[in-house]
Amino acid sequence: MKVLALLGSPRKGGNSEVLLNSFLKGVEHEGGTVELIRLYDLDIKPCIGCGGCDKTGECVLEGDDMIPLYDKIIAVKRIVFASPIYFYGIPAPAKAFVDRTQALWNRKRLLQEKGEWQDDPDRKGFFLSVAATKGVKVFEGAVLTMKYAFDAMGITYDGDLLIRGIEHRGDMKRAEQYLQAAEEAGRKFMR
C-alpha cells in the first residue's frame, strides 16, 4: 500500500523529518511504499476564498504545485503529515496546503449530494508533530487543523504522535524512545 508523506517543516533533516523517517521505516517494514513530499519545496498559493470550488469541487487557482497534489491525495489510502509547531499551529506553507484542501471538501460534498460518495474507513491519516515548548495545549490548534484537513481529504484521522520539548537541531536524533514510538506507529498505521 502506498503512503503519501507530507512534510511541513522548512528544515531539511530537522527534528520533524527525523521523526517522520522513523515512522516511514515502520511503514516500509510492513510492506508499504512511500512518496515523500516536502511542502516547503513547492509553490502552493494560499486559498483566496473565492468560492470557485463550491460548484465544481475543483480549485480555480492554476499554475502552482497544489494542482497535481489533488490527484495524489485522491489516489492513496494512507497519508502521514509531519510538521513542527509554530505559535501553536503548523507553519504557513503547510497551512496553505491545508487551506487548499477546501476544494477536496467541496468535491466530497458534491459527490455526496449526487449519491456518488461513500466514506472509505480504510483511508487513514496520521499526524506527527514536534514542539520546542512543553506547554499543555501546544498541539491543540494543530491537531484540530489536521483533523479537519484529513476530513476534507476524505480521510479518517487515525491518530497522532505529538512530542514536546524537542527544541534544538538534532535533539530528535538522540531521542531514541520517540524514534522507536514513531516506527511502531508507522507499523500500526499499515495494519
C-alpha positions as CSV (number, residue, x, y, z in Angstrom):
1,M,0.0,0.0,0.0
2,K,1.3,3.5,-0.9
3,V,1.6,6.1,1.8
4,L,1.8,9.8,0.9
5,A,4.1,11.5,3.4
6,L,3.7,15.3,3.6
7,L,6.5,17.2,5.4
8,G,5.6,20.7,6.6
9,S,9.0,21.6,8.0
10,P,11.3,24.2,6.5
11,R,14.4,22.4,7.8
12,K,15.8,19.5,5.7
13,G,16.9,16.9,8.1
14,G,15.3,18.7,11.0
15,N,13.5,17.1,14.0
16,S,10.2,16.7,12.2
17,E,11.8,15.0,9.3
18,V,13.8,12.7,11.6
19,L,10.6,11.7,13.4
20,L,8.8,11.2,10.0
21,N,11.7,9.0,8.7
22,S,11.3,6.7,11.7
23,F,7.6,6.5,11.1
24,L,8.2,5.7,7.4
25,K,10.7,3.0,8.4
26,G,7.8,1.3,10.2
27,V,5.6,1.8,7.1
28,E,8.1,0.1,4.9
29,H,8.7,-2.7,7.4
30,E,5.0,-3.6,6.9
31,G,5.4,-3.6,3.1
32,G,4.2,0.0,2.4
33,T,5.7,2.2,-0.2
34,V,6.3,5.9,0.4
35,E,6.1,9.1,-1.7
36,L,7.6,11.9,0.4
37,I,6.6,15.5,-0.5
38,R,8.3,18.5,1.1
39,L,5.7,21.2,1.2
40,Y,8.4,23.9,1.6
41,D,9.9,22.9,-1.8
42,L,6.6,23.5,-3.6
43,D,4.9,26.7,-4.8
44,I,1.5,26.5,-3.2
45,K,-0.5,29.7,-3.5
46,P,-2.8,30.4,-0.5
47,C,-6.5,29.9,-0.8
48,I,-8.2,33.2,-1.9
49,G,-11.6,32.3,-0.5
50,C,-13.3,32.9,-3.9
51,G,-15.8,30.1,-3.6
52,G,-14.9,28.9,-7.1
53,C,-14.6,25.3,-5.9
54,D,-18.1,25.4,-4.3
55,K,-19.8,24.4,-7.5
56,T,-17.2,22.2,-9.2
57,G,-15.1,20.7,-6.4
58,E,-12.0,22.0,-8.2
59,C,-9.7,24.8,-7.3
60,V,-9.7,27.7,-9.7
61,L,-6.1,28.6,-9.0
62,E,-3.8,27.4,-11.7
63,G,-0.1,27.1,-12.3
64,D,1.1,26.1,-8.9
65,D,2.2,22.9,-7.3
66,M,-1.0,22.1,-5.5
67,I,-2.9,21.0,-8.6
68,P,-1.0,17.7,-9.1
69,L,-1.3,17.0,-5.3
70,Y,-5.1,16.7,-5.6
71,D,-4.8,13.5,-7.7
72,K,-2.2,12.1,-5.4
73,I,-4.4,12.7,-2.3
74,I,-7.4,11.1,-4.0
75,A,-5.4,8.1,-5.1
76,V,-3.9,7.0,-1.8
77,K,-5.4,5.1,1.2
78,R,-2.8,6.5,3.7
79,I,-1.4,9.9,4.4
80,V,1.0,11.0,7.1
81,F,1.6,14.6,7.8
82,A,4.6,15.7,9.8
83,S,5.2,19.3,11.0
84,P,6.8,21.4,13.7
85,I,4.7,23.7,15.8
86,Y,4.9,27.4,15.1
87,F,2.9,29.5,17.5
88,Y,0.5,26.6,18.4
89,G,-0.1,25.8,14.8
90,I,1.5,24.5,11.7
91,P,3.9,26.7,9.6
92,A,2.5,28.9,6.8
93,P,3.4,26.8,3.8
94,A,1.9,23.7,5.4
95,K,-1.2,25.7,6.3
96,A,-1.5,27.0,2.7
97,F,-1.6,23.3,1.6
98,V,-4.3,22.6,4.3
99,D,-6.4,25.6,3.2
100,R,-6.3,24.4,-0.4
101,T,-7.9,21.1,0.6
102,Q,-11.2,23.1,0.7
103,A,-11.6,22.1,-2.9
104,L,-11.5,18.4,-1.9
105,W,-14.1,19.0,0.8
106,N,-16.3,20.6,-1.8
107,R,-15.6,17.7,-4.2
108,K,-16.7,15.2,-1.5
109,R,-19.8,17.3,-0.7
110,L,-20.9,17.5,-4.3
111,L,-20.4,13.7,-4.8
112,Q,-22.4,13.0,-1.6
113,E,-25.2,15.2,-2.9
114,K,-25.3,13.0,-6.1
115,G,-25.1,9.8,-4.1
116,E,-21.7,9.0,-5.6
117,W,-19.6,9.3,-2.4
118,Q,-19.1,6.7,0.3
119,D,-16.7,7.1,3.2
120,D,-13.9,4.6,3.0
121,P,-12.9,3.6,6.5
122,D,-9.7,2.2,5.1
123,R,-8.5,5.7,4.1
124,K,-6.5,6.9,7.1
125,G,-4.3,9.9,8.1
126,F,-1.8,10.2,10.8
127,F,-0.2,13.4,12.3
128,L,3.3,13.7,13.6
129,S,4.4,16.8,15.3
130,V,7.3,18.2,17.3
131,A,7.2,21.3,19.6
132,A,10.1,23.0,21.4
133,T,7.8,24.1,24.3
134,K,6.3,21.8,26.9
135,G,3.0,23.7,27.1
136,V,0.0,21.5,27.8
137,K,-2.1,23.0,24.9
138,V,0.8,23.4,22.4
139,F,-0.7,20.9,20.0
140,E,-4.4,21.7,20.3
141,G,-4.6,24.1,17.3
142,A,-2.5,21.9,15.0
143,V,-4.5,18.8,15.9
144,L,-7.8,20.4,15.1
145,T,-6.4,21.8,11.8
146,M,-5.2,18.3,10.8
147,K,-8.5,16.6,11.9
148,Y,-10.4,18.9,9.6
149,A,-7.8,18.7,6.8
150,F,-8.0,14.9,6.8
151,D,-11.8,15.1,6.8
152,A,-11.7,17.5,3.8
153,M,-9.5,14.9,2.0
154,G,-12.0,12.1,2.8
155,I,-9.6,10.5,5.2
156,T,-10.2,9.3,8.8
157,Y,-7.9,10.8,11.5
158,D,-6.2,7.7,12.7
159,G,-4.1,9.2,15.4
160,D,-1.0,11.2,16.1
161,L,2.4,11.2,17.8
162,L,3.0,14.6,19.4
163,I,6.3,15.3,21.1
164,R,7.1,18.2,23.4
165,G,10.4,19.6,24.5
166,I,12.5,18.9,21.3
167,E,14.0,22.4,21.0
168,H,17.4,22.2,19.3
169,R,18.5,20.9,15.9
170,G,19.5,17.3,16.3
171,D,17.6,16.7,19.5
172,M,15.3,14.2,17.8
173,K,18.2,12.1,16.6
174,R,19.1,11.5,20.3
175,A,15.5,10.8,21.5
176,E,15.6,7.0,20.9
177,Q,12.3,6.4,22.8
178,Y,10.4,8.8,20.4
179,L,12.0,7.3,17.3
180,Q,11.0,3.8,18.4
181,A,7.5,5.0,19.1
182,A,7.3,6.6,15.7
183,E,8.5,3.4,14.0
184,E,5.9,1.3,15.9
185,A,3.2,3.9,15.0
186,G,4.2,3.5,11.3
187,R,3.8,-0.2,11.5
188,K,0.5,0.0,13.2
189,F,-0.7,2.6,10.6
190,M,-0.3,-0.1,7.9
191,R,-2.1,-2.9,9.7
